[in-house]
């Protein structure tokens, strides 16, 4: 978890140095931990990426984003993730 925290702090300092963002790193079932953490810190908003998986992958594995949207007690902003393609 220390590696994840270090990575997130580096990203925050480069991309959002003046933004008031609280980053939390936890272990567990992702959607449940995201919803629980948002409730514990009285979050105003959850921002979560929507990876480019097909319908079959979402059906078989479930969707963290879908679960968070349906269980969070605050608004959830979903952002499509577009990975760079190889040239």
C-alpha atoms as an extended CHARMM CRD file, in Angstrom:
* protein
*
        87  EXT
         1         1  UNK       CA              0.0000000000        0.0000000000        0.0000000000  PROA      1               0.0000000000
         2         2  UNK       CA              2.9690000000        2.3010000000        0.5430000000  PROA      2               0.0000000000
         3         3  UNK       CA              3.7860000000        2.1000000000       -3.1870000000  PROA      3               0.0000000000
         4         4  UNK       CA              0.2160000000        3.0620000000       -4.1110000000  PROA      4               0.0000000000
         5         5  UNK       CA              0.2740000000        6.0160000000       -1.7180000000  PROA      5               0.0000000000
         6         6  UNK       CA              3.6190000000        7.2100000000       -3.0970000000  PROA      6               0.0000000000
         7         7  UNK       CA              2.3420000000        6.9100000000       -6.6660000000  PROA      7               0.0000000000
         8         8  UNK       CA             -0.8570000000        8.8490000000       -5.9140000000  PROA      8               0.0000000000
         9         9  UNK       CA              0.9810000000       11.6120000000       -4.0440000000  PROA      9               0.0000000000
        10        10  UNK       CA              3.3230000000       12.0370000000       -7.0360000000  PROA      10              0.0000000000
        11        11  UNK       CA              0.4020000000       12.2970000000       -9.4410000000  PROA      11              0.0000000000
        12        12  UNK       CA             -1.3960000000       14.7910000000       -7.1920000000  PROA      12              0.0000000000
        13        13  UNK       CA              1.6630000000       17.0120000000       -6.8100000000  PROA      13              0.0000000000
        14        14  UNK       CA              2.1950000000       17.1270000000      -10.5920000000  PROA      14              0.0000000000
        15        15  UNK       CA             -1.3940000000       17.4330000000      -11.7940000000  PROA      15              0.0000000000
        16        16  UNK       CA             -3.3610000000       19.0020000000       -8.9410000000  PROA      16              0.0000000000
        17        17  UNK       CA             -1.0040000000       20.8970000000       -6.6150000000  PROA      17              0.0000000000
        18        18  UNK       CA             -3.5830000000       23.5340000000       -5.6230000000  PROA      18              0.0000000000
        19        19  UNK       CA             -6.6690000000       21.3210000000       -5.4970000000  PROA      19              0.0000000000
        20        20  UNK       CA             -8.0160000000       20.1590000000       -2.1360000000  PROA      20              0.0000000000
        21        21  UNK       CA             -8.1280000000       16.4050000000       -2.7340000000  PROA      21              0.0000000000
        22        22  UNK       CA             -8.1050000000       13.6420000000       -0.1630000000  PROA      22              0.0000000000
        23        23  UNK       CA             -6.6090000000       10.4010000000       -1.4260000000  PROA      23              0.0000000000
        24        24  UNK       CA             -7.2740000000        7.2190000000        0.5050000000  PROA      24              0.0000000000
        25        25  UNK       CA             -5.5940000000        3.8680000000       -0.1280000000  PROA      25              0.0000000000
        26        26  UNK       CA             -7.2880000000        0.7450000000        1.2470000000  PROA      26              0.0000000000
        27        27  UNK       CA             -7.3490000000       -2.9900000000        0.7620000000  PROA      27              0.0000000000
        28        28  UNK       CA            -10.5500000000       -4.9110000000        0.1830000000  PROA      28              0.0000000000
        29        29  UNK       CA            -13.3930000000       -5.1870000000       -2.2990000000  PROA      29              0.0000000000
        30        30  UNK       CA            -12.9500000000       -1.9740000000       -4.3640000000  PROA      30              0.0000000000
        31        31  UNK       CA            -16.5190000000       -0.7160000000       -4.7050000000  PROA      31              0.0000000000
        32        32  UNK       CA            -17.3980000000       -1.4000000000       -1.0660000000  PROA      32              0.0000000000
        33        33  UNK       CA            -14.2130000000        0.3280000000        0.1560000000  PROA      33              0.0000000000
        34        34  UNK       CA            -14.7960000000        3.3600000000       -2.0760000000  PROA      34              0.0000000000
        35        35  UNK       CA            -18.3800000000        3.7690000000       -0.8480000000  PROA      35              0.0000000000
        36        36  UNK       CA            -17.3470000000        3.2240000000        2.7930000000  PROA      36              0.0000000000
        37        37  UNK       CA            -14.4600000000        5.7240000000        2.5810000000  PROA      37              0.0000000000
        38        38  UNK       CA            -16.6940000000        8.3490000000        0.9620000000  PROA      38              0.0000000000
        39        39  UNK       CA            -19.2320000000        7.9570000000        3.7580000000  PROA      39              0.0000000000
        40        40  UNK       CA            -16.5920000000        8.0950000000        6.5050000000  PROA      40              0.0000000000
        41        41  UNK       CA            -15.0820000000       11.3400000000        5.2400000000  PROA      41              0.0000000000
        42        42  UNK       CA            -18.4540000000       12.8770000000        4.3050000000  PROA      42              0.0000000000
        43        43  UNK       CA            -17.3720000000       13.2480000000        0.6680000000  PROA      43              0.0000000000
        44        44  UNK       CA            -19.1430000000       15.7850000000       -1.5040000000  PROA      44              0.0000000000
        45        45  UNK       CA            -18.3210000000       13.9080000000       -4.6970000000  PROA      45              0.0000000000
        46        46  UNK       CA            -16.7170000000       10.6800000000       -5.9050000000  PROA      46              0.0000000000
        47        47  UNK       CA            -14.8560000000       10.8570000000       -9.2170000000  PROA      47              0.0000000000
        48        48  UNK       CA            -14.2710000000        7.4450000000      -10.7580000000  PROA      48              0.0000000000
        49        49  UNK       CA            -12.9980000000        6.2330000000      -14.1130000000  PROA      49              0.0000000000
        50        50  UNK       CA            -14.9950000000        3.9890000000      -16.4060000000  PROA      50              0.0000000000
        51        51  UNK       CA            -12.5430000000        1.6260000000      -18.0880000000  PROA      51              0.0000000000
        52        52  UNK       CA            -13.1330000000        0.5120000000      -21.6460000000  PROA      52              0.0000000000
        53        53  UNK       CA            -14.3510000000       -3.0330000000      -21.0210000000  PROA      53              0.0000000000
        54        54  UNK       CA            -16.9170000000       -4.7270000000      -23.1880000000  PROA      54              0.0000000000
        55        55  UNK       CA            -20.3140000000       -5.8330000000      -21.9890000000  PROA      55              0.0000000000
        56        56  UNK       CA            -19.1520000000       -9.4190000000      -21.5020000000  PROA      56              0.0000000000
        57        57  UNK       CA            -16.3460000000       -8.4010000000      -19.1230000000  PROA      57              0.0000000000
        58        58  UNK       CA            -18.7610000000       -6.2120000000      -17.1210000000  PROA      58              0.0000000000
        59        59  UNK       CA            -21.2950000000       -9.0450000000      -16.9850000000  PROA      59              0.0000000000
        60        60  UNK       CA            -18.8200000000      -11.6810000000      -15.8400000000  PROA      60              0.0000000000
        61        61  UNK       CA            -16.6770000000       -9.6110000000      -13.4510000000  PROA      61              0.0000000000
        62        62  UNK       CA            -19.1480000000       -6.9350000000      -12.4410000000  PROA      62              0.0000000000
        63        63  UNK       CA            -18.3650000000       -3.2620000000      -12.5380000000  PROA      63              0.0000000000
        64        64  UNK       CA            -16.7740000000       -1.3090000000       -9.7060000000  PROA      64              0.0000000000
        65        65  UNK       CA            -18.0570000000        1.9300000000      -11.2240000000  PROA      65              0.0000000000
        66        66  UNK       CA            -21.6000000000        0.5720000000      -11.5640000000  PROA      66              0.0000000000
        67        67  UNK       CA            -21.6280000000       -0.5930000000       -7.9540000000  PROA      67              0.0000000000
        68        68  UNK       CA            -20.2630000000        2.7150000000       -6.6370000000  PROA      68              0.0000000000
        69        69  UNK       CA            -22.8320000000        4.7090000000       -8.6280000000  PROA      69              0.0000000000
        70        70  UNK       CA            -25.6620000000        2.6200000000       -7.1860000000  PROA      70              0.0000000000
        71        71  UNK       CA            -24.4810000000        2.4720000000       -3.5590000000  PROA      71              0.0000000000
        72        72  UNK       CA            -22.8040000000        5.8200000000       -2.8450000000  PROA      72              0.0000000000
        73        73  UNK       CA            -24.5980000000        8.3300000000       -0.6630000000  PROA      73              0.0000000000
        74        74  UNK       CA            -23.0990000000       11.2960000000       -2.5600000000  PROA      74              0.0000000000
        75        75  UNK       CA            -22.9890000000       12.1980000000       -6.2600000000  PROA      75              0.0000000000
        76        76  UNK       CA            -20.6290000000       10.1550000000       -8.4570000000  PROA      76              0.0000000000
        77        77  UNK       CA            -18.9340000000       11.6370000000      -11.5110000000  PROA      77              0.0000000000
        78        78  UNK       CA            -17.8730000000        8.9720000000      -13.9940000000  PROA      78              0.0000000000
        79        79  UNK       CA            -15.0210000000        9.7930000000      -16.3550000000  PROA      79              0.0000000000
        80        80  UNK       CA            -14.2450000000        7.6280000000      -19.3800000000  PROA      80              0.0000000000
        81        81  UNK       CA            -10.6760000000        6.3590000000      -19.3630000000  PROA      81              0.0000000000
        82        82  UNK       CA             -9.0130000000        6.3890000000      -22.7370000000  PROA      82              0.0000000000
        83        83  UNK       CA             -5.6600000000        4.6360000000      -22.7680000000  PROA      83              0.0000000000
        84        84  UNK       CA             -3.1720000000        5.7920000000      -25.3800000000  PROA      84              0.0000000000
        85        85  UNK       CA             -2.9960000000        3.5580000000      -28.4110000000  PROA      85              0.0000000000
        86        86  UNK       CA              0.2510000000        2.3060000000      -29.8450000000  PROA      86              0.0000000000
        87        87  UNK       CA              1.3000000000        4.0840000000      -33.0290000000  PROA      87              0.0000000000
